[in-house]
């Protein structure tokens, strides 16, 4: 540390000596007086509340004079944009995972019902729950005004129905929804097996 630095620190501490430089001593003593005045409450200038307008004016002047670098985007806004993008990415990935999982789950299970074909006027369907499908078909056809009856023979669920001629649009819609071909003669015979049956 130089002699001038030591002299300045001594004057600031209140230790004055004969060998100190006059300008350095005066500067340190002025700072000491200011500090003493603030500690005693007799500050030369009291600090007022924050004045946002004044701060903005000073920042604008400093920017106009070229004293401030170009203003970067605030860190909080940048962080929010990054966080929003990450959150959107995570949500999209979650939706994709759920969609793939549901697709895989559906492909691993046999369909609820499927059309196996028609043989000698009898429509053959497969269903995971043949009894439930039989009840559903009987209910839907009865509601559409078709005379329908159900039966069970050797573990196979069946339906006999006499369709009105020509077949009305609501009845056609029911048959199409279940992938059942519309019989040409109006006699509808359906047998429903579970997928495990040959």
MARBA-3410 file (N, C-alpha, C, O; in Angstrom, 1 decimal):
198
0.9,-1.2,0.0,0.0,0.0,0.0,0.9,1.2,0.0,1.9,1.3,0.7 ~ 0.5,2.2,-0.8,1.4,3.4,-0.9,1.2,4.3,0.3,0.3,4.2,1.1 ~ 2.1,5.3,0.4,2.0,6.3,1.6,0.8,7.1,1.5,0.2,7.5,2.5 ~ 0.4,7.5,0.2,-0.9,8.3,0.0,-2.1,7.5,0.5,-3.0,8.1,1.1 ~ -2.1,6.2,0.2,-3.3,5.4,0.6,-3.3,5.3,2.1,-4.4,5.4,2.7
-2.2,5.2,2.8,-2.1,5.1,4.2,-2.5,6.4,4.9,-3.2,6.4,5.9 ~ -2.1,7.5,4.3,-2.5,8.8,4.8,-4.0,9.0,4.7,-4.6,9.6,5.6 ~ -4.6,8.6,3.5,-6.0,8.8,3.3,-6.8,8.0,4.4,-7.7,8.5,5.0 ~ -6.4,6.7,4.6,-7.0,5.8,5.6,-6.9,6.4,7.0,-7.8,6.3,7.8 ~ -5.7,6.9,7.3,-5.5,7.5,8.7,-6.4,8.7,8.9,-7.0,8.9,9.9
-6.5,9.6,7.8,-7.4,10.7,8.0,-8.8,10.3,8.1,-9.6,10.9,8.9 ~ -9.2,9.3,7.3,-10.6,8.8,7.4,-10.9,8.2,8.8,-12.0,8.4,9.3 ~ -9.9,7.6,9.4,-10.0,7.0,10.8,-9.9,8.1,11.8,-10.2,7.8,13.0 ~ -9.6,9.3,11.5,-9.5,10.4,12.5,-8.1,10.5,13.0,-7.9,11.3,14.0 ~ -7.1,9.9,12.5,-5.7,10.0,12.9,-5.0,10.9,11.9,-4.7,10.5,10.8
-4.8,12.1,12.4,-4.1,13.0,11.5,-2.7,13.2,11.9,-2.4,13.2,13.1 ~ -1.8,13.3,11.0,-0.3,13.4,11.3,0.2,14.5,10.4,-0.4,15.0,9.5 ~ 1.4,14.9,10.8,2.1,16.1,10.1,2.6,15.7,8.7,2.7,16.6,7.9 ~ 2.9,14.5,8.4,3.5,14.1,7.2,2.4,13.8,6.1,2.8,13.5,4.9 ~ 1.2,14.0,6.3,0.1,13.6,5.3,0.0,14.7,4.3,0.2,15.9,4.6
-0.3,14.3,3.1,-0.5,15.3,2.0,-1.8,16.1,2.3,-2.8,15.5,2.7 ~ -1.9,17.3,2.0,-3.0,18.2,2.2,-4.2,17.8,1.5,-5.3,17.7,2.1 ~ -4.1,17.5,0.2,-5.3,17.2,-0.7,-5.9,15.9,-0.2,-7.1,15.7,-0.1 ~ -5.1,14.9,0.0,-5.6,13.6,0.4,-6.2,13.6,1.8,-7.3,13.0,2.0 ~ -5.6,14.4,2.6,-6.2,14.5,4.0,-7.5,15.2,3.9,-8.5,14.8,4.6
-7.6,16.3,3.2,-8.9,17.0,3.0,-10.0,16.2,2.5,-11.1,16.2,3.0 ~ -9.7,15.3,1.5,-10.7,14.5,0.9,-11.2,13.4,1.9,-12.4,13.3,2.1 ~ -10.3,12.8,2.7,-10.7,11.8,3.7,-11.4,12.5,4.8,-12.4,11.9,5.3 ~ -11.0,13.7,5.2,-11.7,14.3,6.3,-13.2,14.7,5.9,-14.1,14.7,6.7 ~ -13.3,15.1,4.6,-14.7,15.5,4.1,-15.6,14.3,4.1,-16.8,14.3,4.5
-15.0,13.1,3.7,-15.8,11.9,3.7,-16.2,11.5,5.1,-17.3,11.0,5.4 ~ -15.2,11.7,6.1,-15.5,11.4,7.5,-16.6,12.3,8.0,-17.4,11.8,8.8 ~ -16.6,13.6,7.7,-17.7,14.5,8.1,-19.0,14.0,7.6,-20.0,14.0,8.3 ~ -19.1,13.6,6.3,-20.3,13.2,5.7,-20.8,11.9,6.4,-22.0,11.8,6.7 ~ -19.9,11.0,6.7,-20.4,9.8,7.4,-20.8,10.1,8.8,-21.8,9.5,9.2
-20.2,11.0,9.5,-20.5,11.3,10.8,-21.9,12.0,10.8,-22.7,11.8,11.7 ~ -22.1,12.9,9.8,-23.4,13.6,9.8,-24.6,12.6,9.5,-25.6,12.8,10.1 ~ -24.3,11.6,8.7,-25.4,10.6,8.4,-25.7,9.8,9.6,-26.8,9.4,9.9 ~ -24.6,9.4,10.4,-24.8,8.6,11.6,-25.6,9.3,12.6,-26.4,8.7,13.4 ~ -25.4,10.6,12.7,-26.1,11.4,13.8,-27.5,11.8,13.4,-28.2,12.4,14.2
-27.9,11.5,12.1,-29.2,11.9,11.6,-29.2,13.3,11.0,-30.3,13.7,10.5 ~ -28.1,13.9,10.9,-28.0,15.2,10.3,-27.5,15.1,8.9,-26.6,15.8,8.5 ~ -28.0,14.2,8.1,-27.5,13.9,6.8,-27.7,15.2,6.0,-28.6,15.9,6.1 ~ -26.7,15.4,5.1,-26.8,16.6,4.3,-27.9,16.6,3.3,-28.6,17.6,3.0 ~ -28.2,15.4,2.8,-29.3,15.2,1.9,-30.1,14.0,2.3,-29.5,12.9,2.3
-31.4,14.1,2.5,-32.2,13.0,2.9,-32.6,12.2,1.6,-32.8,12.9,0.6 ~ -32.6,10.9,1.7,-33.0,10.1,0.6,-34.5,10.0,0.6,-35.1,9.6,1.6 ~ -35.1,10.4,-0.5,-36.6,10.3,-0.6,-37.0,8.9,-1.1,-36.2,8.1,-1.4 ~ -38.3,8.7,-1.1,-38.8,7.4,-1.6,-38.5,7.3,-3.1,-38.1,8.2,-3.8 ~ -38.5,6.0,-3.5,-38.2,5.7,-4.9,-39.1,6.4,-5.8,-40.4,6.3,-5.7
-38.6,7.1,-6.8,-39.4,7.9,-7.8,-39.1,7.2,-9.1,-38.1,7.4,-9.8 ~ -40.1,6.3,-9.5,-40.0,5.5,-10.8,-39.8,6.4,-12.0,-39.0,6.2,-12.9 ~ -40.6,7.5,-12.0,-40.5,8.4,-13.2,-39.1,9.0,-13.3,-38.5,9.1,-14.4 ~ -38.6,9.4,-12.2,-37.2,10.0,-12.2,-36.2,9.0,-12.6,-35.3,9.3,-13.4 ~ -36.3,7.8,-12.1,-35.4,6.7,-12.5,-35.4,6.4,-14.0,-34.4,6.3,-14.6
-36.6,6.3,-14.5,-36.8,6.1,-15.9,-36.2,7.2,-16.8,-35.6,7.0,-17.8 ~ -36.4,8.5,-16.3,-35.8,9.6,-17.0,-34.3,9.5,-17.0,-33.6,9.8,-18.0 ~ -33.7,9.2,-15.8,-32.2,9.1,-15.8,-31.7,7.9,-16.7,-30.7,8.1,-17.3 ~ -32.4,6.8,-16.7,-32.0,5.7,-17.5,-32.1,6.1,-19.0,-31.2,5.7,-19.8 ~ -33.1,6.8,-19.4,-33.3,7.3,-20.8,-32.2,8.2,-21.2,-31.6,8.1,-22.2
-31.8,9.1,-20.3,-30.7,10.1,-20.5,-29.4,9.3,-20.7,-28.6,9.6,-21.6 ~ -29.2,8.4,-19.8,-27.9,7.6,-19.8,-27.9,6.8,-21.1,-26.8,6.7,-21.7 ~ -29.0,6.2,-21.5,-29.0,5.4,-22.8,-28.8,6.4,-24.0,-28.1,6.0,-24.9 ~ -29.4,7.6,-24.0,-29.2,8.5,-25.1,-27.7,9.0,-25.2,-27.2,9.2,-26.3 ~ -27.1,9.1,-24.1,-25.7,9.5,-24.0,-24.7,8.4,-24.4,-23.5,8.6,-24.6
-25.3,7.2,-24.5,-24.4,6.0,-24.8,-23.7,5.4,-23.6,-22.7,4.7,-23.8 ~ -24.2,5.8,-22.4,-23.5,5.3,-21.2,-24.0,3.9,-20.9,-23.3,3.2,-20.1 ~ -25.1,3.4,-21.4,-25.7,2.1,-21.1,-25.6,1.2,-22.3,-25.7,1.7,-23.5 ~ -25.3,-0.1,-22.1,-25.3,-1.0,-23.3,-26.7,-1.2,-23.8,-27.7,-0.8,-23.1 ~ -26.9,-1.8,-25.0,-28.2,-2.1,-25.5,-28.9,-3.0,-24.5,-28.3,-3.9,-23.9
-30.2,-2.6,-24.2,-30.9,-3.3,-23.2,-31.3,-4.7,-23.6,-32.1,-4.9,-24.5 ~ -30.8,-5.7,-22.9,-31.2,-7.1,-23.2,-32.6,-7.4,-22.7,-33.1,-6.6,-21.8 ~ -33.2,-8.5,-23.2,-34.5,-8.9,-22.7,-34.4,-9.2,-21.2,-33.4,-9.8,-20.8 ~ -35.3,-8.8,-20.4,-35.2,-9.1,-18.9,-35.1,-10.6,-18.7,-35.7,-11.4,-19.4 ~ -34.4,-11.0,-17.7,-34.1,-12.4,-17.5,-35.4,-13.1,-17.1,-35.6,-14.3,-17.5
-36.3,-12.4,-16.4,-37.6,-13.1,-16.0,-38.4,-13.4,-17.2,-38.9,-14.5,-17.3 ~ -38.5,-12.5,-18.2,-39.3,-12.8,-19.4,-38.6,-13.9,-20.2,-39.4,-14.8,-20.7 ~ -37.3,-13.9,-20.3,-36.6,-15.0,-21.0,-36.9,-16.3,-20.3,-37.2,-17.3,-21.0 ~ -36.8,-16.3,-19.0,-37.0,-17.5,-18.3,-38.4,-18.0,-18.4,-38.7,-19.2,-18.6 ~ -39.4,-17.1,-18.4,-40.8,-17.5,-18.6,-41.0,-18.1,-20.0,-41.7,-19.1,-20.1
-40.4,-17.5,-21.0,-40.6,-18.0,-22.4,-40.0,-19.4,-22.4,-40.6,-20.3,-23.0 ~ -38.8,-19.6,-21.9,-38.2,-20.9,-21.9,-39.0,-21.9,-21.1,-39.2,-23.1,-21.5 ~ -39.5,-21.5,-19.9,-40.3,-22.4,-19.1,-41.6,-22.7,-19.8,-42.0,-23.9,-19.8 ~ -42.3,-21.8,-20.5,-43.5,-22.0,-21.2,-43.3,-23.0,-22.3,-44.0,-23.9,-22.6 ~ -42.1,-22.8,-23.1,-41.8,-23.7,-24.2,-41.6,-25.1,-23.6,-42.0,-26.1,-24.2
-40.9,-25.2,-22.5,-40.6,-26.5,-21.9,-41.9,-27.2,-21.4,-42.1,-28.4,-21.6 ~ -42.7,-26.4,-20.8,-44.0,-26.9,-20.3,-44.9,-27.4,-21.5,-45.5,-28.5,-21.4 ~ -44.9,-26.7,-22.6,-45.7,-27.1,-23.7,-45.1,-28.4,-24.3,-45.8,-29.3,-24.7 ~ -43.7,-28.5,-24.3,-43.1,-29.7,-24.8,-43.4,-30.9,-24.0,-43.7,-32.0,-24.5 ~ -43.4,-30.7,-22.6,-43.7,-31.8,-21.8,-45.2,-32.2,-21.9,-45.5,-33.4,-21.9
-46.1,-31.2,-22.1,-47.5,-31.6,-22.3,-47.7,-32.3,-23.6,-48.5,-33.3,-23.6 ~ -47.0,-31.9,-24.7,-47.2,-32.6,-26.0,-46.6,-34.0,-25.9,-47.2,-34.9,-26.4 ~ -45.5,-34.1,-25.2,-44.9,-35.5,-25.0,-45.9,-36.4,-24.2,-46.0,-37.6,-24.5 ~ -46.5,-35.8,-23.2,-47.5,-36.6,-22.4,-48.7,-37.0,-23.2,-49.1,-38.2,-23.1 ~ -49.2,-36.1,-24.0,-50.3,-36.5,-24.9,-49.9,-37.6,-25.8,-50.7,-38.5,-26.1
-48.8,-37.4,-26.4,-48.3,-38.4,-27.4,-48.1,-39.8,-26.7,-48.5,-40.8,-27.3 ~ -47.6,-39.8,-25.5,-47.4,-41.1,-24.8,-48.8,-41.7,-24.5,-48.9,-42.9,-24.6 ~ -49.7,-40.9,-24.0,-51.1,-41.5,-23.8,-51.7,-42.0,-25.0,-52.3,-43.1,-25.0 ~ -51.6,-41.3,-26.1,-52.2,-41.7,-27.4,-51.6,-43.0,-27.9,-52.3,-43.9,-28.3 ~ -50.3,-43.1,-27.8,-49.6,-44.4,-28.2,-50.0,-45.5,-27.2,-50.3,-46.6,-27.7
-50.1,-45.2,-26.0,-50.5,-46.3,-25.0,-51.9,-46.8,-25.2,-52.2,-48.0,-25.2 ~ -52.8,-45.8,-25.5,-54.2,-46.2,-25.8,-54.3,-47.0,-27.0,-55.0,-48.0,-27.1 ~ -53.5,-46.6,-28.1,-53.5,-47.3,-29.3,-53.0,-48.8,-29.2,-53.6,-49.7,-29.7 ~ -51.9,-48.9,-28.4,-51.4,-50.2,-28.1,-52.3,-51.1,-27.3,-52.5,-52.3,-27.6 ~ -53.0,-50.5,-26.4,-53.9,-51.2,-25.5,-55.1,-51.7,-26.4,-55.5,-52.9,-26.2
-55.6,-50.9,-27.3,-56.7,-51.3,-28.1,-56.3,-52.3,-29.1,-57.1,-53.2,-29.4 ~ -55.1,-52.2,-29.6,-54.6,-53.2,-30.6,-54.4,-54.6,-30.0,-54.5,-55.6,-30.7 ~ -54.1,-54.6,-28.7,-53.8,-55.9,-28.0,-55.2,-56.6,-27.7,-55.2,-57.8,-27.5 ~ -56.3,-55.9,-27.5,-57.5,-56.5,-27.2,-58.3,-56.8,-28.5,-58.3,-56.0,-29.4 ~ -59.0,-57.9,-28.4,-59.9,-58.1,-29.6,-61.0,-57.1,-29.7,-61.4,-56.5,-28.6
-61.6,-56.8,-30.8,-62.6,-55.8,-30.9,-63.8,-56.3,-30.2,-64.1,-57.5,-29.9 ~ -64.7,-55.3,-29.7,-65.9,-55.6,-29.0,-66.8,-56.5,-29.8,-67.4,-57.4,-29.2 ~ -66.9,-56.3,-31.1,-67.7,-57.2,-31.9,-67.1,-57.1,-33.3,-66.5,-56.1,-33.7 ~ -67.2,-58.2,-34.0,-66.7,-58.2,-35.4,-67.6,-59.2,-36.2,-68.2,-60.1,-35.7 ~ -67.7,-58.8,-37.5,-68.5,-59.6,-38.5,-67.6,-60.8,-39.0,-66.6,-60.5,-39.5
-68.1,-62.0,-38.8,-67.3,-63.2,-39.3,-67.8,-63.7,-40.6,-67.1,-64.4,-41.3 ~ -69.0,-63.3,-41.0,-69.6,-63.7,-42.3,-71.0,-64.2,-42.2,-71.6,-64.2,-41.1 ~ -71.6,-64.5,-43.3,-72.9,-65.0,-43.4,-72.9,-66.4,-44.0,-72.3,-66.6,-45.0 ~ -73.6,-67.3,-43.4,-73.6,-68.7,-43.9,-75.1,-69.2,-43.9,-75.7,-69.3,-42.8 ~ -75.6,-69.6,-45.0,-77.0,-70.1,-45.1,-78.0,-69.1,-44.5,-78.9,-69.6,-43.9
-77.8,-67.8,-44.7,-78.7,-66.8,-44.2,-78.5,-66.4,-42.8,-79.2,-65.6,-42.3 ~ -77.5,-67.0,-42.1,-77.2,-66.7,-40.7,-76.0,-65.8,-40.6,-74.9,-66.2,-41.1 ~ -76.1,-64.7,-40.0,-75.0,-63.7,-39.8,-74.2,-64.2,-38.6,-74.8,-64.3,-37.5 ~ -72.9,-64.3,-38.7,-72.1,-64.8,-37.6,-71.3,-63.6,-37.1,-70.5,-62.9,-37.9 ~ -71.4,-63.3,-35.8,-70.7,-62.2,-35.2,-69.8,-62.8,-34.0,-70.1,-63.8,-33.5
-68.7,-62.1,-33.7,-67.9,-62.4,-32.6,-67.9,-61.2,-31.7,-67.9,-60.0,-32.1 ~ -68.0,-61.4,-30.3,-68.0,-60.4,-29.4,-67.4,-60.8,-28.1,-67.5,-62.0,-27.7 ~ -66.7,-59.9,-27.4,-66.1,-60.3,-26.1,-67.2,-60.7,-25.1,-67.0,-61.6,-24.3 ~ -68.4,-60.1,-25.2,-69.5,-60.4,-24.3,-70.7,-60.7,-25.2,-71.5,-59.8,-25.4 ~ -70.9,-62.0,-25.7,-72.0,-62.2,-26.6,-73.4,-61.9,-26.0,-74.2,-61.4,-26.7
-73.6,-62.2,-24.7,-74.9,-61.9,-24.1,-75.2,-60.5,-24.1,-76.3,-60.1,-24.4 ~ -74.2,-59.6,-23.8,-74.4,-58.2,-23.7,-74.7,-57.7,-25.1,-75.6,-56.8,-25.3 ~ -74.0,-58.2,-26.1,-74.3,-57.7,-27.5,-75.7,-58.2,-27.9,-76.4,-57.4,-28.6 ~ -76.1,-59.4,-27.6,-77.5,-59.9,-27.9,-78.5,-58.9,-27.2,-79.5,-58.5,-27.9 ~ -78.4,-58.6,-26.0,-79.3,-57.7,-25.3,-79.4,-56.3,-26.0,-80.4,-55.8,-26.2
-78.2,-55.8,-26.3,-78.1,-54.5,-27.0,-78.8,-54.5,-28.3,-79.6,-53.6,-28.6 ~ -78.6,-55.6,-29.1,-79.2,-55.7,-30.4,-80.8,-55.8,-30.3,-81.5,-55.2,-31.0 ~ -81.2,-56.7,-29.4,-82.6,-56.9,-29.2,-83.3,-55.5,-28.7,-84.3,-55.1,-29.2 ~ -82.6,-54.8,-27.8,-83.1,-53.5,-27.4,-83.2,-52.5,-28.5,-84.2,-51.8,-28.7 ~ -82.1,-52.4,-29.3,-82.1,-51.4,-30.4,-83.1,-51.7,-31.4,-83.9,-50.8,-31.9
-83.2,-53.0,-31.8,-84.2,-53.4,-32.9,-85.6,-53.2,-32.4,-86.5,-52.8,-33.2 ~ -85.9,-53.6,-31.1,-87.3,-53.5,-30.6,-87.7,-52.0,-30.6,-88.8,-51.7,-30.9 ~ -86.8,-51.1,-30.2,-87.0,-49.7,-30.1,-87.3,-49.1,-31.5,-88.1,-48.2,-31.6 ~ -86.7,-49.8,-32.5,-87.0,-49.3,-33.9,-88.3,-49.9,-34.5,-88.6,-49.7,-35.6 ~ -89.0,-50.8,-33.7,-90.2,-51.3,-34.1,-90.1,-52.7,-34.8,-91.1,-53.1,-35.5
-89.0,-53.4,-34.6,-88.9,-54.7,-35.2,-89.3,-55.8,-34.2,-89.0,-55.7,-33.0 ~ -90.0,-56.8,-34.7,-90.4,-58.0,-33.9,-89.1,-58.9,-33.8,-88.7,-59.4,-34.8 ~ -88.5,-59.0,-32.6,-87.3,-59.7,-32.4,-87.3,-60.6,-31.2,-88.0,-60.2,-30.2 ~ -86.7,-61.7,-31.3,-86.6,-62.6,-30.1,-85.2,-63.2,-30.1,-84.5,-63.3,-31.1 ~ -84.7,-63.5,-28.8,-83.4,-64.0,-28.6,-83.4,-65.5,-28.2,-84.4,-65.9,-27.7
-82.3,-66.2,-28.4,-82.2,-67.6,-28.0,-80.8,-67.9,-27.7,-79.9,-67.1,-28.0 ~ -80.6,-69.1,-27.1,-79.3,-69.6,-26.8,-79.3,-71.0,-27.2,-80.1,-71.8,-26.7 ~ -78.3,-71.4,-28.0,-78.2,-72.8,-28.4,-76.8,-73.3,-28.3,-75.9,-72.7,-29.0 ~ -76.5,-74.3,-27.5,-75.2,-74.9,-27.3,-74.1,-73.8,-27.0,-73.0,-73.8,-27.5 ~ -74.5,-72.9,-26.1,-73.6,-71.8,-25.7,-73.5,-70.7,-26.7,-72.7,-69.7,-26.4
-74.2,-70.7,-27.8,-74.1,-69.6,-28.8,-75.4,-68.8,-28.6,-76.5,-69.3,-28.5 ~ -75.2,-67.5,-28.5,-76.3,-66.5,-28.4,-76.8,-66.2,-29.8,-76.1,-66.1,-30.7 ~ -78.2,-66.1,-29.9,-78.8,-65.9,-31.2,-79.9,-64.9,-31.1,-80.5,-64.7,-30.1 ~ -80.3,-64.4,-32.3,-81.4,-63.5,-32.5,-82.1,-63.8,-33.8,-81.5,-64.1,-34.8 ~ -83.4,-63.8,-33.7,-84.3,-64.0,-34.9,-85.1,-62.7,-34.9,-85.7,-62.3,-34.0
-85.2,-62.2,-36.1,-86.0,-61.0,-36.3,-86.7,-61.0,-37.7,-86.0,-61.4,-38.7 ~ -87.9,-60.5,-37.8,-88.5,-60.3,-39.1,-88.5,-58.8,-39.4,-89.2,-58.0,-38.7 ~ -87.8,-58.4,-40.3,-87.6,-57.0,-40.7,-88.7,-56.5,-41.6,-89.1,-57.3,-42.5 ~ -89.3,-55.4,-41.4,-90.3,-54.8,-42.3,-89.7,-54.6,-43.7,-88.5,-54.3,-43.8 ~ -90.5,-54.8,-44.7,-90.0,-54.6,-46.1,-90.7,-53.3,-46.7,-91.9,-53.2,-46.5
-90.1,-52.4,-47.3,-88.7,-52.2,-47.3,-88.1,-51.9,-45.9,-88.9,-51.4,-45.1 ~ -86.8,-52.2,-45.7,-86.2,-51.9,-44.4,-86.1,-50.4,-44.1,-85.5,-49.7,-44.9 ~ -86.7,-50.0,-43.0,-86.7,-48.5,-42.7,-85.3,-48.0,-42.4,-84.4,-48.8,-42.0 ~ -85.1,-46.8,-42.6,-83.7,-46.2,-42.4,-83.2,-46.4,-41.0,-82.0,-46.6,-40.8 ~ -84.0,-46.2,-39.9,-83.5,-46.4,-38.6,-82.9,-47.8,-38.4,-81.9,-48.1,-37.7
-83.6,-48.8,-38.9,-83.2,-50.2,-38.8,-81.9,-50.4,-39.6,-81.0,-51.1,-39.1 ~ -81.9,-49.9,-40.8,-80.6,-50.0,-41.6,-79.4,-49.4,-40.8,-78.3,-49.9,-40.8 ~ -79.7,-48.2,-40.2,-78.6,-47.6,-39.4,-78.1,-48.5,-38.3,-76.9,-48.6,-38.0 ~ -79.0,-49.2,-37.6,-78.6,-50.1,-36.5,-77.8,-51.2,-37.1,-76.7,-51.6,-36.5 ~ -78.2,-51.8,-38.2,-77.5,-52.9,-38.8,-76.1,-52.5,-39.3,-75.1,-53.2,-39.1
-76.0,-51.3,-39.9,-74.7,-50.8,-40.4,-73.8,-50.5,-39.2,-72.6,-50.8,-39.3 ~ -74.3,-50.0,-38.2,-73.5,-49.7,-37.0,-72.8,-50.9,-36.4,-71.7,-50.9,-35.9 ~ -73.5,-52.0,-36.5,-73.0,-53.3,-36.0,-72.4,-54.2,-37.1,-72.1,-55.4,-36.9 ~ -72.2,-53.6,-38.3,-71.6,-54.3,-39.5,-72.4,-55.5,-39.9,-71.8,-56.6,-40.2 ~ -73.7,-55.5,-39.8,-74.6,-56.6,-40.2,-75.2,-56.3,-41.6,-75.8,-55.3,-41.7
-75.0,-57.2,-42.5,-75.6,-56.9,-43.8,-77.1,-57.0,-43.8,-77.7,-57.8,-43.0 ~ -77.8,-56.2,-44.6,-79.2,-56.2,-44.6,-79.7,-57.4,-45.4,-79.4,-57.5,-46.6 ~ -80.5,-58.3,-44.8,-81.0,-59.4,-45.6,-82.0,-59.0,-46.7,-82.8,-58.1,-46.5 ~ -81.9,-59.7,-47.8,-82.8,-59.3,-48.9,-84.3,-59.7,-48.7,-85.2,-59.1,-49.2 ~ -84.5,-60.8,-47.9,-85.8,-61.3,-47.7,-86.4,-60.9,-46.4,-87.6,-61.2,-46.1
-85.7,-60.1,-45.6,-86.3,-59.5,-44.3,-86.1,-60.5,-43.2,-86.5,-60.1,-42.0 ~ -85.6,-61.7,-43.4,-85.4,-62.6,-42.3,-84.0,-62.5,-41.7,-83.0,-62.8,-42.4 ~ -83.9,-61.9,-40.5,-82.6,-61.7,-39.9,-82.3,-62.7,-38.9,-83.0,-62.8,-37.9 ~ -81.2,-63.5,-39.1,-80.8,-64.5,-38.1,-79.3,-64.2,-37.8,-78.5,-64.1,-38.6 ~ -79.1,-64.0,-36.5,-77.7,-63.6,-36.0,-77.3,-64.6,-35.0,-78.1,-64.9,-34.0
-76.0,-65.1,-35.1,-75.5,-65.9,-34.0,-74.2,-65.2,-33.5,-73.4,-64.8,-34.4 ~ -74.0,-65.2,-32.2,-72.9,-64.4,-31.6,-72.1,-65.4,-30.8,-72.6,-66.0,-29.9 ~ -70.8,-65.5,-31.1,-69.8,-66.3,-30.4,-68.8,-65.4,-29.7,-68.6,-64.3,-30.1 ~ -68.1,-66.0,-28.7,-67.0,-65.3,-28.2,-65.8,-65.6,-29.0,-65.7,-66.6,-29.7 ~ -64.7,-64.7,-29.0,-63.5,-64.9,-29.9,-62.8,-66.2,-29.6,-62.1,-66.7,-30.5
-63.0,-66.8,-28.4,-62.2,-68.0,-28.1,-62.8,-69.3,-28.8,-62.2,-70.3,-29.0 ~ -64.1,-69.2,-29.2,-64.8,-70.3,-29.9,-64.2,-70.4,-31.3,-64.0,-69.4,-32.0 ~ -64.1,-71.7,-31.8,-63.6,-71.9,-33.2,-64.7,-71.6,-34.2,-64.5,-71.7,-35.4
END
